[in-house]
Amino acid sequence: MYLEAANLAARRGEELIFEGVSFRLESGEALVLTGKNGSGKSTLLRVVAGLLHRERGSVGFTDSHGNTHRRVGEISHYLGHRNAMKSELTVAENLDFWRCFLGDTHGGSTVSIDEAAEAVGLAGITQLPFGYLSAGQQRRFAFAKLLVAYRPVWILDEPTAALDTSGDRLFAELIEAHRRRGGIVLAATHQPLGLEGAQELRMAGFSHTGPGVWA
């Protein structure tokens, strides 16, 4: 399976923020987007996920059976700056909602809510309201959401925000485990994620200032 983007361009206001972005990620591969604030990292992730309109270009995911999905968001997890959890619900209720809402995509397996909590180092507190937790704990449980419903593609925007050093390591281990199972990762970051063999795409910002992309 593979995720492929060809000649993507996106606009912010009247200006093209980037253009000519192409990449192909095979099973088990990762691409890390780097660059200063406003360079288009988050915009590119949202375009790939189908959350923002693309000015031109194409993006698609081809599964292990050769079927191509043009709506990449339907086979992806998107983790943005916000955790997409309800503060008044318990952790277990939040994770159960996402598990039921998303369901499983063919070709992978999931874990239970308790197993996901253990995987992010927070076993035994899923009965607490999500809003009661610290920012770091909330971010860890946002990772747990990726484990309770299988998606072959993970699209991650500044995933280690609010995490300490141990959380950074745990996150890297979760991603590496996903890649070993054949998963694909597309992530934007300001700091190293510790992903072995990951490709890098440096975003340069508005296309009129230069090439706009490519490391």
C-alpha positions, 0 to 999 in steps of 0.5 A, a space after each residue: 500500500 502507499 500514500 501518494 500526492 502529486 503537484 499539490 498547491 494550496 492558497 492562503 487568502 490570495 497567495 499560494 502558500 505552497 505549490 508543486 508538492 509531491 511525495 509517495 510513502 510506501 507501507 512502513 514509511 514516514 515523512 516529517 514536515 519541517 519549517 518555520 511557523 506559517 510555512 504551510 506544514 499544517 495546511 499541507 496536512 489538512 489538504 492531505 486529510 481532506 480538511 482543506 481545499 487544494 488549489 490543484 494537484 491530487 492525493 490518494 491512498 492505494 491499499 494492499 488490494 490495489 484499490 485507490 481511495 481519493 478521500 484519504 481522510 476516510 482511511 486516516 487518523 488526523 491528530 491536530 493541535 487540539 485533542 478532539 475530546 470532550 472535557 466533561 466525558 470520561 477518558 473511557 467515554 471519549 475513547 469509546 465514542 471514537 472507536 464506535 464512530 470511526 470503526 476499523 479499516 480493513 487490514 489492521 487490528 485494534 486494542 481495547 480501551 484499557 490496553 490503549 491506556 496502558 500503551 500510553 502509560 496511563 492505565 487505571 485512570 480512564 474513569 476520570 473526566 478528560 478535563 480533569 487531566 493535565 495537558 500532558 496526560 490529555 495528549 497521551 490519551 489523544 494518542 490512545 485514540 489512534 489505537 482503538 480504531 485502526 487506520 493505516 495512515 496517521 497524519 499528525 500535527 505537532 504531536 509531541 506538544 505538551 509532552 515531557 521527555 518520557 512522553 516523547 519517547 513513548 510517542 516515538 515507540 507508538 509510531 515505530 510500532 505502527 510502521 512495523 505493522 505496515 502503517 504510514 505516517 505524515 507528521 509536522 513538527 518543530 522538534 525531532 521526533 526520533 523516527 528512524 529512517 524518516 524522510 524530511 520535507 522542509 516547507 519554505 512558505 509562500 511560493 513567491 519567495 522561492 521554490 516553496 518546498 523540498 529539503 
